[in-house]
Amino acid sequence: MASLDGENWSASVRRAVRDPAELLRLLDLPEALLDRLDPHTPFPLFAPRPFIARMRPGDPADPLLRQVLPLDAEIQQIAGFSRDAVDDAAAELTPGLLQKYPGRVLLVVTGACAVHCRYCFRRHFPYGRAPKSLAAWSEALGRIAADDSIREVILSGGDPLMVRDHLLAELAERIAAIPHVRRLRVHSRLPIVIPGRVDEHLLAWLRGTRLTPLMVVHANHPREIDASVAAALARLIDSGIPVLNQTVLLSGVNDDVDVLAELSERLLDCRVLPYYLHQLDRVDGAAHFEVPVEKGRQLVARLRARLPGFAVPRYVREIAGELSKTSLEH
């Protein structure tokens, strides 16, 4: 568990591996694999060591490694893939404030992440335009305050938990001061990749306002959830914070019914609800992760045949301009 001052998780961020050659050495993989990587990617390798520790040494096809290693396949230009796959630009109300669905808005709190997932749909997002200080969020908060149909605010990014807790606490208090907002939802991969991030400071501000807090985490493979991650999830849940999981369907990572079933059962053992199974957002650089929708449907059908209904995530795709996620199960 992280120390109360949060230094452990921030130290994990500082010590994250940025050099593909170093990652290959840590995993006892041949340097020849460097020839398959993109050395000039503008979205470089960034992988925290607690996550790397769950990878299988000597296995170039390890599903956790595949999520972070910048392969030269990312260079390919594929028809139908774009820099803004979900049309975030059209949803922007003010810098950093997005609204796609009725009743809720999303704040892009930071462009920083604790891991660079190669399939990230915001890998090309113009984070430089988003507010960089609490004072700079005034316009966005004013827009929320002026619309009494907004019941929920989502903190996203990047990863919002890369921001220091005292700043997040103040932002949460300012959101809570808007009478019609009821819920604060946080989307984060940090409880999975650096579980020490779930410390008393984080729990304090999540529980510290009148807003109902929810946490949505992101695990794609059962081996991402080791004992340390399970303990972090337990700290959230034991503090009264509901936790849901979103998974992206990824070729070579989890496009297998046994893997998906084990992931759902592992999540449920941790008292986390399997929420969404996302069809890949078609962002430039991620085409090699795409699984055909028909295969996805078959996988979900097989999951339904072996798991209780509440253990089967909803198979969805985000379509720009729609008022909700679009189900792909039929």
Summary of the structure (lengths in Angstrom):
residues: 330
radius of gyration: 19.2
end to end distance: 43.1
largest distance: 58.4
contacts: 1047
relative contact order: 0.13
helix: 39%
strand: 16%
